[in-house]
Amino acid sequence: MSDSYAVYIAKYPIKKQRRREHPTSPNKYRKCSRRCFDGQLRTWRR
């Protein structure tokens, strides 16, 4: 891990990151229908 990344993680802990600014891809192991997953994927891409 680089020094700059360590500083970033210290400044923005994963639990406190803003979800709009730091989107995460949908969990492919979560139990949901294909349509539900496609909707999550569509929202994530925007």
C-alpha positions as CSV (number, residue, x, y, z in Angstrom):
1,M,0.0,0.0,0.0
2,S,1.4,3.4,-1.0
3,D,1.8,6.2,1.5
4,S,-0.8,8.4,-0.3
5,Y,-3.4,5.6,-0.2
6,A,-2.8,5.1,3.5
7,V,-3.4,8.8,4.1
8,Y,-6.6,8.6,2.0
9,I,-7.9,5.7,4.0
10,A,-7.1,7.4,7.3
11,K,-8.9,10.6,6.1
12,Y,-11.9,8.8,4.6
13,P,-12.7,5.6,6.6
14,I,-14.8,3.1,4.5
15,K,-17.7,3.3,7.0
16,K,-17.9,7.1,6.8
17,Q,-17.6,7.5,3.0
18,R,-20.4,9.2,1.3
19,R,-22.2,6.7,-0.9
20,R,-23.0,9.2,-3.7
21,E,-19.4,10.2,-4.0
22,H,-17.9,6.8,-3.6
23,P,-20.3,4.3,-5.3
24,T,-19.8,0.6,-4.8
25,S,-20.8,-2.1,-7.3
26,P,-23.8,-4.3,-6.4
27,N,-23.1,-7.5,-4.5
28,K,-23.4,-10.4,-6.9
29,Y,-23.9,-12.9,-4.1
30,R,-26.9,-11.1,-2.7
31,K,-30.1,-13.0,-3.2
32,C,-32.3,-11.1,-5.6
33,S,-34.0,-11.5,-9.0
34,R,-32.3,-10.8,-12.3
35,R,-34.4,-7.7,-12.8
36,C,-33.5,-6.5,-9.3
37,F,-29.8,-7.0,-10.0
38,D,-30.1,-5.2,-13.3
39,G,-31.8,-2.3,-11.6
40,Q,-29.0,-2.1,-9.0
41,L,-26.4,-2.2,-11.8
42,R,-28.1,0.5,-13.8
43,T,-28.2,2.8,-10.7
44,W,-24.6,2.1,-10.0
45,R,-23.5,3.0,-13.5
46,R,-25.1,6.4,-13.3
